[in-house]
Amino acid sequence: MLSIKIVTPIAALVAFSLYSDGQKAQPAPAKGWTANLAKALKDAKKSHKLVMVDFNATWCGPCRMYQTEVFPTASFKRETKNVVLVTVDVDAQRELALKYKVSSIPDIRFLSPNGKEVGRLIGYGGEQRLIGELAKARRAAKL
């Protein structure tokens, strides 16, 4: 009887891990960010805003640098006040990463309100470069 009580939970854990293999949970987005690109594009179209998509991964050092050194800054927040911010964990949302042909991270894409790519920044560029690329994308999207 004791062996059944021990084996049953272990079997359940093994079955769950086999089922969930490849279906990783994406970390909760930071305040002001969403992980739902489809909803973000819908919202951007309604409000006529630029969309910034940050393709990243939890294990990516340069991605974490954006999240800790750039995204929290006052200047980044000021420049993205009228931008829909999206975070995509490439491990959790593989299909989306494949759709956008992400081959290296961090990969930041700028999309017009209708979803057309108007800019891209691959790799860690620091705060000023990111803000510069954001300004170029705004001009390209005519926003």
Secondary structure, DSSP 8 states (H G I E B T S, - for coil): -HHHHHHHHHHHHHHHHHHHTT--------TTEES-HHHHHHHHHHHT-EEEEEEE-TT-HHHHHIIIIITTSHHHHHHTTTEEEEEEETTT-HHHHHHTT--SSSEEEEE-TTS-EEEEEES--HHHHHHHHHHHHHHHHT-
